[in-house]
């Protein structure tokens, strides 16, 4: 669910890896369903749909990279805390 800040700016909810997987699964199922029919029929909207699919794929990949970076920073912080704790015990 989206939330609104004090200055009425709309902030989208944070999408996690599970949601990204759902999006990419939906895309794969959608494409597979279309391609697995006995006869492929080109539709007028195909070129526009493909452009949107490409944008969706790029957005999911970018979001996933950001999540990875965020998790890596969290791991680095936790590692530094563990190292500091171990140094303090010596």
WOSUL-V430220 format. One record per residue. RES is the residue in one small letter. PSI is psi in whole degrees, 0 to 359 (none if undefined). Layout:
# WOSUL-V430220
res->RES psi->PSI
res->RES psi->PSI
This chain:
# WOSUL-V430220
res->x psi->141
res->x psi->157
res->x psi->158
res->x psi->133
res->x psi->182
res->x psi->324
res->x psi->25
res->x psi->26
res->x psi->130
res->x psi->125
res->x psi->123
res->x psi->153
res->x psi->154
res->x psi->129
res->x psi->127
res->x psi->179
res->x psi->326
res->x psi->316
res->x psi->321
res->x psi->320
res->x psi->322
res->x psi->318
res->x psi->313
res->x psi->326
res->x psi->318
res->x psi->315
res->x psi->314
res->x psi->315
res->x psi->319
res->x psi->312
res->x psi->318
res->x psi->319
res->x psi->319
res->x psi->319
res->x psi->340
res->x psi->0
res->x psi->152
res->x psi->325
res->x psi->123
res->x psi->125
res->x psi->123
res->x psi->133
res->x psi->158
res->x psi->328
res->x psi->359
res->x psi->315
res->x psi->321
res->x psi->317
res->x psi->315
res->x psi->322
res->x psi->317
res->x psi->322
res->x psi->318
res->x psi->318
res->x psi->317
res->x psi->315
res->x psi->315
res->x psi->319
res->x psi->317
res->x psi->317
res->x psi->316
res->x psi->315
res->x psi->319
res->x psi->319
res->x psi->320
res->x psi->317
res->x psi->319
res->x psi->314
res->x psi->318
res->x psi->315
res->x psi->322
res->x psi->318
res->x psi->321
res->x psi->318
res->x psi->318
res->x psi->318
res->x psi->315
res->x psi->321
res->x psi->317
res->x psi->321
res->x psi->317
res->x psi->315
res->x psi->319
res->x psi->321
res->x psi->317
res->x psi->322
res->x psi->323
res->x psi->332
res->x psi->342
res->x psi->none
